[in-house]
Amino acid sequence: MNKLFKCLATTVLLVFAFNADALSLNELSANLQKSPNFVANYTQEKTLNKLNKILKSSGDVVIIDNKNVFFRQSEPFELEQIITPNRFAQIMDDEVNEITKENNPQLFELSNLLLSIFSMNELNDKYFAYTLSGDLNNWSLVMKPKDELLSKIFKSIKIKGSVNVKEILIEDVSQDTTKINFSDFKVFSDKNSDSIKLTQKEQSYLGK
């Protein structure tokens, strides 16, 4: 379960690509809501400490309404992860695996908790301790888990950026790390913009 939960949490973290113009957590939250629809490129490096190995991947991410995440990996193979308020899906070679409240209530509850925290829609120091530093052009946010379950999985989550989030670094308790870099942001005021290209399958998840 921990492996799947870490995969889910990494996907949810992509919601954090937002415009930041203040060094207040509440203001960061408010500014996140101003750019609810966007597309960005990403590169990811996962360092497996015990194996002394680095796994690299890349692709793009689409965020709709700050709560529907389409994480499209294109390299080294095609894989898509979708998270909405009602379900989490992983799609590979047309095979779909889903987590819902009905088939896995515990993981579903955790996914919604992470979605609310990482989208900054709800700041609750019951789960994380937050430290924000730097200035408007170069800021850093460090999140350390306080919740018992999260503390068994994550050591810290560090986010850096300027106008947009530039980097997310996830350190877990096994000393593995996941580093995600973002670039080429395209922000849209309307989720129905023709510039946001969703497949028919992706469109179907917006209503779920």
Phi, psi and omega per residue, in radians:
M1 nan -0.677 -3.124
N2 -1.033 -0.676 3.140
K3 -1.093 -0.791 3.133
L4 -1.164 -0.687 -3.138
F5 -1.113 -0.718 3.110
K6 -1.142 -0.666 3.089
C7 -1.103 -0.757 3.125
L8 -1.123 -0.757 -3.118
A9 -1.111 -0.677 3.098
T10 -1.076 -0.712 3.106
T11 -1.104 -0.787 -3.133
V12 -1.090 -0.580 -3.130
L13 -1.037 -0.425 -3.113
L14 -1.142 -0.305 3.075
V15 -1.096 -0.289 -3.017
F16 -1.366 0.072 -3.140
A17 -1.412 1.662 -3.016
F18 -2.438 2.980 3.065
N19 -1.496 2.228 -3.120
A20 -2.115 2.192 3.132
D21 -2.331 0.418 3.134
A22 -2.726 2.772 3.135
L23 -1.856 0.714 3.061
S24 -2.167 2.347 -3.135
L25 -1.056 -0.685 3.119
N26 -1.133 -0.688 3.124
E27 -1.232 -0.615 3.050
L28 -1.071 -0.736 3.116
S29 -1.075 -0.793 -3.141
A30 -1.103 -0.690 -3.130
N31 -1.238 -0.530 3.072
L32 -1.039 -0.710 -3.102
Q33 -1.196 -0.292 -3.131
K34 -1.346 -0.360 3.141
S35 -2.172 1.231 -3.030
P36 -1.378 -0.248 -3.070
N37 -2.265 2.079 3.138
F38 -2.787 2.876 3.052
V39 -2.199 2.443 3.113
A40 -2.567 2.703 3.010
N41 -1.564 2.708 3.085
Y42 -2.522 2.694 2.925
T43 -2.237 2.518 -3.091
Q44 -2.315 2.408 3.033
E45 -2.204 2.094 3.094
K46 -1.898 2.064 -3.137
T47 -1.678 2.075 3.101
L48 -1.668 1.811 -2.976
N49 -1.041 -0.855 -3.061
K50 -1.180 -0.515 -3.124
L51 -1.651 -0.101 -3.097
N52 0.898 0.881 -3.050
K53 -2.378 2.551 3.103
I54 -2.056 2.184 3.096
L55 -1.799 2.190 -3.096
K56 -1.945 2.494 3.075
S57 -2.604 2.868 -3.138
S58 -2.746 2.885 3.141
G59 2.929 -2.586 3.083
D60 -2.412 2.841 -3.133
V61 -2.289 2.430 3.087
V62 -2.076 2.265 3.088
I63 -2.023 2.257 3.112
I64 -2.120 2.180 3.097
D65 1.025 0.431 3.136
N66 1.047 0.268 -3.090
K67 -2.549 -0.101 3.070
N68 -2.026 1.995 -3.022
V69 -1.986 2.199 3.091
F70 -2.046 1.797 -3.041
F71 -1.749 1.763 -3.016
R72 -1.818 1.786 3.069
Q73 -1.484 2.288 3.113
S74 -1.932 -0.462 3.128
E75 -2.302 2.456 0.096
P76 -1.445 -0.097 3.049
F77 -2.653 2.841 -3.098
E78 -1.395 2.273 3.141
L79 -2.702 2.399 3.092
E80 -2.228 2.398 3.053
Q81 -2.145 2.294 -3.100
I82 -2.162 2.301 3.059
I83 -2.257 2.284 3.071
T84 -2.270 3.000 3.118
P85 -1.059 -0.298 -3.049
N86 -1.954 -0.200 -3.133
R87 -2.908 2.809 3.036
F88 -2.146 2.289 -3.116
A89 -2.282 2.486 3.027
Q90 -2.142 2.222 -3.052
I91 -2.123 2.196 3.113
M92 -2.569 2.193 -3.125
D93 0.931 0.728 3.126
D94 1.174 0.097 3.056
E95 -1.623 2.207 -3.058
V96 -1.960 2.202 3.014
N97 -2.021 2.226 -3.059
E98 -2.164 2.577 3.012
I99 -2.055 2.188 3.109
T100 -2.300 3.054 3.108
K101 -1.086 -0.537 -3.087
E102 -1.354 -0.748 -3.038
N103 -1.615 -0.264 3.085
N104 -2.756 1.314 -3.031
P105 -1.042 -0.611 -3.111
Q106 -1.194 -0.825 -3.140
L107 -1.200 -0.598 3.086
F108 -1.094 -0.753 3.123
E109 -1.105 -0.706 3.126
L110 -1.162 -0.656 -3.141
S111 -1.127 -0.687 3.119
N112 -1.233 -0.610 3.068
L113 -1.079 -0.834 -3.134
L114 -1.145 -0.663 -3.139
L115 -1.078 -0.741 -3.140
S116 -1.214 -0.637 -3.126
I117 -1.256 -0.884 -3.028
F118 -1.324 -0.364 3.034
S119 -1.456 -0.091 3.141
M120 1.125 0.327 3.040
N121 -1.249 -0.448 -3.116
E122 -2.489 2.022 3.107
L123 -1.756 1.978 -3.051
N124 -2.294 1.909 -3.073
D125 -1.315 0.113 3.008
K126 -1.200 -0.514 -3.039
Y127 -1.801 -0.632 -3.106
F128 -2.391 2.592 2.925
A129 -1.729 2.286 -3.063
Y130 -1.930 2.394 3.013
T131 -2.288 2.070 -3.119
L132 -1.962 2.287 -3.113
S133 -2.505 2.985 3.110
G134 1.689 -2.843 3.120
D135 -2.184 -3.061 -3.039
L136 -1.086 -0.484 -3.097
N137 -1.622 -0.173 -3.079
N138 -2.796 1.513 -3.070
W139 -2.018 2.833 -3.120
S140 -2.488 2.348 3.100
L141 -2.112 2.173 3.122
V142 -1.960 2.257 3.137
M143 -2.083 2.174 3.103
K144 -2.109 2.215 -3.058
P145 -1.189 2.475 3.049
K146 -1.985 -0.422 3.117
D147 -1.151 2.466 -3.041
E148 -1.056 -0.814 -3.126
L149 -1.180 -0.793 3.141
L150 -1.095 -0.601 -3.133
S151 -1.174 -0.383 3.108
K152 -1.426 -0.197 -3.085
I153 -1.962 -0.840 -3.056
F154 -1.875 2.459 2.982
K155 -1.606 -0.829 3.083
S156 -2.842 2.802 3.045
I157 -2.282 2.115 -3.080
K158 -2.062 2.290 -3.079
I159 -2.191 2.267 -3.139
K160 -2.166 2.618 3.099
G161 -3.064 -3.087 3.030
S162 -2.311 -1.786 3.049
V163 -1.226 -0.667 3.069
N164 -2.133 2.859 2.996
V165 -1.152 2.274 -3.139
K166 -1.802 -0.548 -3.013
E167 -2.683 2.469 3.000
I168 -2.190 2.261 3.123
L169 -2.157 2.049 3.138
I170 -1.869 2.166 3.077
E171 -1.980 2.156 3.124
D172 -1.796 3.031 -3.011
V173 -1.198 -0.330 3.096
S174 -1.458 0.036 3.132
Q175 1.291 0.213 2.934
D176 -1.339 2.658 3.126
T177 -2.289 2.612 3.040
T178 -2.213 2.098 -3.112
K179 -2.024 2.173 -3.104
I180 -2.118 2.208 3.080
N181 -1.976 2.429 -3.102
F182 -2.002 2.597 3.105
S183 -2.734 2.955 3.040
D184 0.932 0.966 3.106
F185 -1.242 2.404 3.009
K186 -2.253 1.939 -3.074
V187 -1.749 2.412 -3.117
F188 -2.212 2.391 -3.128
S189 -1.346 -0.406 -3.078
D190 -2.124 2.174 -3.130
K191 -1.144 -0.297 3.129
N192 -1.615 0.199 3.140
S193 -1.003 2.432 3.116
D194 -1.124 -0.308 -3.120
S195 -1.344 -0.294 3.088
I196 -1.620 1.819 -3.058
K197 -1.643 1.864 3.064
L198 -1.926 2.453 3.063
T199 -1.267 2.940 3.120
Q200 -1.067 -0.687 3.112
K201 -1.121 -0.759 3.114
E202 -1.101 -0.743 3.114
Q203 -0.998 -0.651 -3.091
S204 -1.126 -0.456 -3.133
Y205 -1.371 -0.319 -3.137
L206 -1.143 -0.458 -3.132
G207 -1.674 0.086 -3.082
K208 -1.817 nan nan
